[in-house]
Amino acid sequence: MREGTSGFWVTKKRGAISIGYEDYGVSEFGGGDFEKTYYLDKENAKKFVRALKKEYHGSLKKMIREAFGENFSDPDFWNFCKENGITYTDSTWSG
């Protein structure tokens, strides 16, 4: 259960995109913090942006917020990527 969240962040570097968020006080981690980051390489970043632009407008961060919510819904992101043939890697941290 996500107790508190930092919202999400987006970083673009050399055509690749990273999307991440940090949750605070997560009960599954004994009240600890949890961080998740998704990485899309250059090819998949292009597919991701193209797919977002079919339904949303504005900056990349605005389109992501509209598509996946202010607190970033992992299941919505996973489904969106699956439906659009987008692959990504991810990493997590908890403490």
N, C-alpha and C positions, 0 to 999 in steps of 0.2 A: 504494500500500500504506500503510495506516494504521499508523505505528510506535508512537506514543504518543498518548493522548487525554486531554482534560480531562473526559471524560464529556460530558453535555449539560446545557443549562439551558433553562428554560421561563419566559416572561414573559407575564402577562396584563395587558392595558391597554385599558380601554373596550370590553371584549368581544372584542377581537382577541387572538390568541395568536402569540408568536414562539417558535420552538424552534431552538436552535443548539448547535454544538459546535466545539471547536478541537482539531486534531491537531498534534502536535509531531514534528519530524524526519521529514517525509514524503519518501520517496525520489524520488517523481515531481517534487518541487520542489527537488531537490538538497539534501535534508535540511532544508528550510525548514519553516515552519509554515503551516497551512491552517485557515481558519475558514469555516463554512457556517451560514447562518441561513435558516430557512423562516418565512414570514409568512402567517398565515391571517386574513382579514378577519373581521368579526363574524359574518356569515352562515355562512361556512365553518368558523369556530371552533366554532359551535354544532353543525354537522353532524359535525365531528371528535369532539367530546366525546360526542355521542349514539352514534356508531359505536363508540367505545372502550368505553363503558359496556355495550354488548351482550355483551362478552367479558371485561372486566376490572373491578376494583373498587378503590376507594381514591382517593387524591389524583390530580390530573392528572399530576403527575410520576411517580407510581408506575405509573399505567396506561401511560404512554408508555414507561417502562423495561421493563415486561412485554411490551409490544407490539413494541418496536423495539430492545431490548437496552440494556445499560448504556452501550455506546459508540455507540449510535444507528445503526442500519442504514438508510442512504439507500434502497436498493432495497426494503426492507420498507415504509418510509414511502411511497414512490412508489406501490407496488402497493396499499397500504391506501387511499390517497387516490383512486386510480383506481377501485377496486372500490366505493367509497362516494360517488362523484360529488363529491369535495372538490377545490377548486382552491386554489392557493397561489402565491405568488411566492417567489423565493429570491435570496440574494446570497452571493458568495464573496469571500474575501480570501486571498492567499498572500504570504508574505514571508520 
